[in-house]
Amino acid sequence: MNIGAADVLLVALGAVALGAGALVVGTRHVVRAGLWLVVTLGAVAGLYLVLTAELVAWVQVLLYVGAVVVLLLFAVMLTRAPIGASTDLDRTRWPGLLVGGGAGLGLVALLAYAYRWDRVRLPQPGRADGIGSEVFRSWVLPFEVLSVLLLAALVGAIVVSRPDIGESGGTGDPT
Amino acid sequence: MIHPILAYLVAAGLFGLGCYGVLVRRNAVLLLMAVELMLNAVNLVLVTADTTVRAALPHTGQVFTLFVIVLAAAEIGVGLAVVLQLYRLRQSVAVDEVPLAEEEDRAPAEVR
């Protein structure tokens, strides 16, 4: 039952992540939900650091906190979301509570059954050289497929968001 | 030495919160935020499993986490393009007001 410093950090950062996550899905302000999402993602990046995944932590900060949240806040602005508190953000809560609580508690029970109170020694930290050599040694094909998928997503997003190209626009050629 | 169950419990809680948010939120942008919570829960499970389980290939879980992060970036790009197009058509991003059946009385030029 001896609790180390890493465990204390895990519990603290996990509490921050869960509390901010509850505010993301519970707050009445649309913009504040995006800002609480920053706190959640930052706390998860801290959890990655405690779990010695350095590269993943910094990629999380760069891509999630830097890019994804900025995109989401742009979308909030472009859809003219109300600035103040709005009361019609939620539907009836009980189906969500039922499914979300069921999924969460089910996973808690499963993982608690699987891992009990095991202690593990932390492995070699996941630095950029180790992860990079692992990507290009064992996972080259998924990496390349992923780059094709990113290109497809880019083209798809442009085609969807431009009204003058597409199936009945006829003026522009999407290719 | 850490107890991996702590990180797993945080991941399970984040996934439950994301599930709740996806089912409850009406604003499509807030719904995408809840999807991000679920993706982060999955990433946390992958990273924790990477530190916990001794696999034949080292750091496989972290490589998968990087892949999932890239997939999430692509998903959010396309998803927000769809949401903005929906807003342009309907002046609203409430997901429960989206008509699932095709509307016959709208001409394609007007829809666009």
Interface residues (C-beta under 8 A of the other chain):
Chain A: G4 A6 D7 L10 V11 L13 G14 A17 L18 G21 A22 V24 V25 V30 A33 G34 L37 T40 L41 V44 L47 Y48 V50 L51 T52 A53 L55 V56 V59 Q60 L63 Y64 A67 V68 L71 L72 F74 A75 V76 L78 T79 A81 D88 L89 D90 R91 R93 P95 G96 L97 V99 G100 G101 A103 G104 L105 L107 V108 L111 A112 Y115 R116 W117 D118 R119 V120 R121 L122 P123 Q124 G126 G130 I131 E134 V135 S138 W139 P142 F143 L146 L149 L150 A153 L154 G156 A157 I158 V160 S161 P163 G166 S168 G169
Chain B: M1 I2 H3 P4 I5 L6 A7 Y8 L9 V10 A11 A12 G13 L14 F15 G16 L17 G18 C19 Y20 G21 V22 L23 V24 R25 R26 N27 A28 V29 L30 L32 M33 A34 E36 L37 N40 N43 L44 V47 T48 D50 T51 T52 R54 L57 P58 H59 T60 Q62 V63 T65 L66 F67 I69 V70 L71 A72 A73 A74 E75 I76 G77 V78 L80 A81 V82 V83 L84 Q85 Y87 R88 V93 A94 D96 P108 A109 R112
